[in-house]
Amino acid sequence: MITKPKGTTDITGNDALLWEYVNQVVSTMAQTYNYEFIRTPVFESSELFHRSVGETSDIVQKETYDFKDKGDRNLTLRPEGTAGVVRSYIENKCYAEPDVKKYYYNETMYRYERPQTGRMREFTQFGVEVLGSNDPLVDAEVISFQYYILNALHIENLQVNINSLGDAESRLNYKEALVKYLEPHINNLCEDCRERFKTNPLRILDCKVDADSEILKNAPKTIDYLNKESKERFETVLKYLDILDVDYEVNPRIVRGLDYYDHTVFEIVSLDNMDTKANVLGAGGRYNKLIKELDGPESYGIGWACGMDRIINMLKEINLYKDVKKQVECYVMYVSEEEKMYALEITQNLRLNGVVTETDCLNKGLKGQFKQADRLNAKLLVILNNEDLSKGLVNIKDNATKDEEKVDLDEVVEQVIGRL
Ligand code: HAM
C-alpha cells in the first residue's frame, strides 16, 4: 500500500468541514477589511528565500525543499508566503500604484521539520501582507485583523505577544549589546548557536535547542535599545491597539525566526492552549528593509500568517465542528425507474435554485433512503411515487415534525423553498 509522505496529512471528514468553514470566515473578513486575494507560485527561485528569510535562519539552513529542474534551475518549494508576495509586488511594479496594496493568501507551505502535532512538513497558512505604508495605523490594523479573525472562529482567551526590534540603528545597538553579553557564555550554548554567534547573533534568541536556557532568558531586551524614533513608533502602535480593543502583552523575548523583520513583531496565542508546543497560532511583523533588499524601491511592508493546521486542531479541541455539521436541506426519494427520472430532474432544479439537495445513487430501498436522509440531517424530504406523479403531485415531508403534504409537481421548487 502506498502511504502519504511523512509530515503531510489528508484533510477529510469533520476536519474538511472545519477547513471550509475557516476558509469562508477568512475570505469574508478579508473582504470587509478590503484585502485582495493573491496567489503566488508554489515554487520560486531558491535565491528568493536565501535573500529574504535569511541565509542563517533555521528555515533556509535546514528546512527548505530544494531541487533542480530539467533546465538546471535552483528552485525551492515555498516555506512561507511573504517572500513570494514581495517578489510579485516588485516584479509587477505594484509600488507605482497610488494606493497601498493589501493582499491576503491561503496556501500550502513546505518545511522539512520533525513532524509533531501542529508542526508539519506540508502545512497551510492564511496570511496578509500590506505593502507601501509605514503608518503605525497599518501595524494596528493588521494585528487587529488577525486577532478578530481568530475571534470570529470562536477561539477564546487570545493574546497578542508583541515586541519591537526597532530601525536599523536600534538593531545595530542591540546586536552590539547582545554580542557583548553572549561572549562569555557562548561555549555553554549548542553548536548551532556557536555558529550563529559568528554569522547572525540575533538568531540565537530563537534557537529551539537552547530555548529554555537561563543564558537566553537573561539576554538583553530589544526594547531597551530602541532609539527615540523607534520607541515612539512602538508606543503609537500600542496606543492604536488599545483603541481597537486588542488584548496584547509586550513580550521582549519575541524576535521571530526570520531575518526580514524590523520594528513591530508579534505572535498570537490562545491562553487556553498554553501547554502544547505548537501554541503559536499565527505570527508576523514589519519588514521595511525587505523590498529594497529584493531589488525593489525603498518601500514598507508588514504582514502575518496563521497556521491552518494548528487552528483546525484548536477548533477540534473546542468541538466546533458540531456547529458546522453538514446539513442537506432537501432529500429526494424514489423507487421505480420512472420515479427516478423525475427525481433526477427535481434534484437538479432544486440545486440550480440554491437548495442543498441530495438523492439516492446506490439503488437503496425507501428504508435505506430514510436512513441516509437522517444521516445527512435533511430538513425536508421530497417523496415520489408513481400514483401521485400520474396526478401531477409530489409529497413534501418535514423530517423533524413529520408533517406531510401533497403539492403540485410544477411548484415543487417554490414549495420546498417556502418551507426552508
Ligand atoms: P512563521 O512564524 O514562520 O511566519 O509562521 C507563521 C505561522 O505558521 C506559525 O505561527 C504557525 O502557526 C504556522 N506554522 C509555521 N510552521 C509550521 C509547520 N511546520 N506546521 C504547521 N504550522 C506551521 C511566517 O511564515 C511569516 N511569513 C509570517 C509573516 C507574514 N510575516 C510577515 N508577513
Boltz pocket constraint, residues with backbone or C-beta under 6 A from the ligand:
constraints:
  - pocket:
      binder: B
      contacts: [[A, 79], [A, 80], [A, 81], [A, 82], [A, 111], [A, 113], [A, 118], [A, 119], [A, 120], [A, 121], [A, 122], [A, 123], [A, 124], [A, 125], [A, 127], [A, 128], [A, 129], [A, 256], [A, 257], [A, 258], [A, 280], [A, 281], [A, 282], [A, 283], [A, 284], [A, 285], [A, 286], [A, 302], [A, 303], [A, 304], [A, 305], [A, 306], [A, 307], [A, 308], [A, 309], [A, 310]]
      max_distance: 6.0
